[in-house]
Amino acid sequence: PMPRRSTGRFMQFWVVASRAMKNNLRNPLKTLVMISISVFFALLIGSIYYQVSNNVNPGIQNRAGVLFFLAMNGAFSNLGSLELFLEGRNIFVRERAAGMYKASSYFVGTVLMDLPLPLLYCSIFTGIAYWMIGLQANWHCFFWYIVISYVINMCSYSLCLFVSCFAPSFAIANLIAPLVIVMFLLPSGFLVNIADLPVYWRWLKYVSFFRYGFEALMINEFSGLELTTNPSKFAPHRPGKPVMGDDILEERFNFDPSGFYADLGICAGQAMLYLFFAFLCLTFLQKETR
């Protein structure tokens, strides 16, 4: 029979969360290194795409390219979270078998104390890169850009936790997670047009959190954006006809400008789904063996 748990659910959560916080505080060098890397990459990308052009020819390619890279950086930035449940797996199995806490208390306490750090790194990176690159210079677009970046990071973080809860070792988890994320990059609409995906790969676009996150970033940036064209050779002193970003989304990338909130909602829903799967794996797959 299972040992009796004498402590309440909140006390179990509090003990686990306090221990997780202490573990984070014992390793300030890791946090400092991650912050430095975030600043470095933000300055690097910002300097490469500094004040991106509003002209159609370089502007479309450069804006789409930098948004793809920013989303990809968020998708791959949480691979370090693979260690979260793998490192303490033996301790968790032993302490749960001793009746010290339930899996739910351990899961919630550990995740809540770990999650602020990835969001901090994301905030630093996006806050620097956005204004250096020269994306739409209004606070409405910047706010939604931050929100979308958080959601993409949450999806990546949750996926890595899910993998770490069922993978037998860190080596295997470190193979599975990047492979899944790379597969999710393919139907994003940037590397290949979504309409041109082979029939046997079209299912990927429905399960790819990266596709929804990237599409939301593109809609946020291109909606309402007015790009200039080069003057006609017959009238070199007369500016060319402007091109609207909404038309570019539909004609060039096959994105629906009205699907912004749907993309954001589906992406956030997938993050919650991966967290739920991670909890199920932690609860039912990680048992003490005698």
C-alpha positions in Angstrom: 0.0 0.0 0.0 1.0 3.6 -0.6 2.4 5.4 2.5 0.1 7.9 4.0 0.8 11.6 3.2 0.6 13.6 6.4 1.1 17.0 4.7 -1.5 18.9 2.7 -1.2 19.6 -1.0 -0.2 23.3 -0.5 2.6 22.4 1.9 3.9 19.8 -0.6 3.9 22.4 -3.3 5.6 25.0 -1.1 8.4 22.6 -0.1 9.1 21.5 -3.7 9.0 25.1 -4.9 11.3 26.3 -2.2 13.8 23.6 -3.0 13.6 24.4 -6.7 14.2 28.1 -6.0 17.2 27.3 -3.8 18.7 25.2 -6.6 18.3 28.1 -9.0 19.9 30.5 -6.6 22.9 28.1 -6.0 23.8 28.4 -9.7 23.9 32.2 -10.5 26.6 31.7 -13.1 24.2 29.7 -15.4 21.7 32.6 -15.2 24.4 35.2 -15.9 25.7 33.2 -18.9 22.2 32.8 -20.3 21.5 36.6 -19.9 24.8 37.4 -21.6 24.0 35.0 -24.5 20.6 36.6 -24.9 22.1 40.1 -25.1 24.9 39.0 -27.5 22.5 37.3 -29.9 20.1 40.3 -29.7 22.9 42.7 -30.6 24.1 40.4 -33.3 20.8 40.0 -35.0 20.0 43.7 -34.5 23.3 44.7 -36.1 22.7 42.4 -39.1 19.2 43.6 -39.8 19.6 47.1 -38.4 16.7 49.3 -39.3 15.3 47.0 -42.0 14.3 48.6 -45.3 10.7 49.6 -46.0 11.3 49.0 -49.7 9.5 46.0 -51.2 12.5 44.2 -52.7 14.8 43.8 -49.7 12.1 44.7 -47.1 9.8 41.6 -47.6 12.7 39.1 -47.6 14.5 40.8 -44.7 11.5 41.2 -42.5 10.3 37.6 -43.1 13.8 36.3 -42.6 14.4 38.0 -39.3 11.0 37.0 -37.9 11.7 33.4 -38.9 15.0 33.6 -37.1 13.5 35.2 -34.0 10.9 32.5 -33.8 13.4 29.8 -34.4 15.6 31.2 -31.7 12.7 31.0 -29.3 11.9 27.4 -30.4 15.5 26.2 -29.8 16.3 28.3 -26.7 14.7 25.9 -24.2 16.6 22.7 -25.0 18.3 23.2 -21.6 15.0 22.5 -20.0 15.4 18.8 -21.0 17.5 18.4 -17.8 14.8 19.7 -15.5 13.0 16.4 -14.7 15.8 14.1 -15.9 18.4 15.3 -13.3 16.0 14.9 -10.4 14.1 11.8 -11.6 15.6 9.4 -9.2 15.0 11.7 -6.2 11.4 12.3 -7.4 10.7 8.6 -7.7 12.2 7.8 -4.3 10.5 10.6 -2.5 7.1 10.1 -4.1 7.3 6.4 -3.2 8.0 7.4 0.4 4.8 9.5 0.4 6.5 12.9 0.7 4.4 14.5 -2.0 2.2 13.8 -5.0 3.3 14.1 -8.6 1.1 17.1 -9.1 2.7 19.1 -6.3 6.2 18.2 -7.6 5.3 19.1 -11.2 3.7 22.4 -10.5 6.2 23.6 -7.9 9.2 22.7 -10.1 7.8 24.3 -13.3 6.6 27.5 -11.6 10.1 28.1 -10.1 11.9 27.3 -13.4 9.6 29.1 -15.9 10.4 32.7 -15.0 14.0 32.3 -16.2 13.3 31.3 -19.8 10.7 34.2 -19.9 13.4 36.6 -18.6 15.8 35.6 -21.3 13.1 35.9 -23.9 12.2 39.4 -22.6 15.8 40.6 -22.8 16.4 39.2 -26.3 13.2 40.5 -27.8 13.3 43.9 -26.1 16.7 44.6 -27.6 16.3 43.0 -31.0 12.9 44.5 -31.9 13.9 48.2 -31.8 17.3 47.6 -33.4 15.8 45.8 -36.3 13.2 48.5 -36.9 10.1 46.5 -37.0 6.8 48.4 -36.8 7.5 51.3 -34.4 4.3 51.3 -32.4 3.6 49.9 -28.9 0.6 47.9 -30.1 2.7 45.8 -32.4 5.5 45.6 -29.9 3.1 44.4 -27.2 1.8 41.6 -29.4 5.3 40.7 -30.5 6.3 40.1 -26.9 3.1 38.1 -26.3 3.7 35.9 -29.3 7.4 35.4 -28.4 6.3 34.3 -24.9 3.8 31.8 -26.3 6.4 30.3 -28.7 8.9 30.0 -25.9 6.2 28.4 -23.7 5.4 25.8 -26.5 9.1 25.0 -26.8 9.5 24.8 -23.1 6.5 22.6 -22.6 7.6 20.3 -25.5 11.0 19.9 -23.9 9.5 19.1 -20.5 7.2 16.5 -22.2 10.2 14.8 -23.9 12.2 14.9 -20.6 9.4 13.1 -18.8 9.3 10.1 -21.1 12.9 9.9 -22.4 15.0 7.3 -20.6 18.1 9.5 -20.7 19.4 12.9 -21.5 21.2 11.7 -24.6 18.0 10.3 -26.1 16.0 13.4 -25.1 18.6 15.6 -26.7 18.1 13.7 -30.0 14.3 13.7 -29.9 13.5 17.3 -29.0 15.6 19.0 -31.7 14.3 16.6 -34.3 10.7 17.4 -33.5 11.4 21.1 -33.6 13.2 20.9 -36.9 10.2 19.0 -38.3 7.9 21.8 -37.0 10.0 24.4 -38.9 9.2 22.9 -42.3 5.5 23.8 -42.6 6.0 27.3 -41.3 5.3 29.0 -44.6 8.8 30.5 -44.9 10.9 27.6 -46.1 8.2 26.3 -48.4 4.8 27.8 -49.2 2.1 26.0 -47.2 0.0 25.5 -50.3 2.9 23.6 -51.9 3.5 21.1 -49.2 3.2 17.5 -50.4 0.0 15.8 -49.5 1.7 13.3 -47.2 3.3 16.1 -45.2 0.4 18.5 -44.9 -0.7 17.1 -41.5 2.5 18.7 -40.1 1.0 22.2 -40.5 -1.8 21.4 -38.1 0.4 20.2 -35.3 3.3 22.6 -35.7 3.3 25.2 -33.0 6.1 27.0 -34.9 3.8 27.4 -37.9 1.1 29.1 -35.8 3.6 31.3 -33.9 5.5 32.4 -37.1 2.2 33.2 -38.9 1.1 35.3 -35.9 4.4 37.2 -36.0 4.1 37.8 -39.7 0.5 39.0 -39.4 1.5 41.3 -36.5 4.3 42.8 -38.5 2.8 43.1 -42.0 -0.8 44.0 -41.2 -1.2 47.7 -41.9 2.4 48.0 -43.1 3.0 50.0 -46.2 6.0 49.2 -48.3 7.4 51.4 -51.0 8.4 50.4 -54.5 11.1 51.7 -56.7 10.2 54.6 -59.1 9.3 53.7 -62.7 12.1 54.2 -65.2 9.7 56.3 -67.2 9.1 58.6 -64.2 12.2 58.4 -62.0 11.2 61.4 -59.9 7.7 60.0 -59.0 7.5 57.5 -56.1 6.3 54.0 -57.0 2.9 52.7 -55.9 2.9 51.5 -52.3 2.3 47.8 -51.5 0.2 46.9 -48.5 1.5 44.2 -46.1 -1.9 42.5 -46.0 -1.6 41.7 -49.7 1.9 40.3 -49.2 0.7 38.0 -46.5 -2.0 36.5 -48.7 -0.3 36.5 -52.1 3.2 35.6 -51.2 3.0 33.6 -48.0 -0.6 32.2 -48.2 -1.4 33.6 -44.7 -4.8 34.8 -43.6 -4.5 38.3 -42.0 -7.7 37.7 -40.1 -6.3 34.5 -38.4 -4.1 36.3 -35.9 -6.0 35.4 -32.7 -6.7 31.9 -33.9 -3.0 31.3 -34.5 -2.2 32.7 -31.0 -4.9 30.7 -29.3 -3.9 27.4 -31.0 -0.2 28.0 -30.2 -1.1 28.7 -26.5 -3.4 25.7 -26.4 -0.5 23.5 -27.7 1.7 24.8 -24.9 -0.9 23.7 -22.3 -1.3 20.4 -24.0 2.4 19.6 -23.9 2.4 20.5 -20.2 -0.5 18.1 -19.6 1.3 15.3 -21.5 4.4 16.0 -19.5 2.4 15.7 -16.2 0.8 12.4 -17.4 4.2 10.9 -18.3 5.7 12.0 -14.9 2.8 10.6 -13.1 2.3 7.2 -14.8 5.7 6.4 -16.4 8.1 7.3 -13.5 7.5 4.5 -11.0 9.8 3.1 -8.4 11.1 -0.3 -9.5 12.2 -2.9 -6.9 
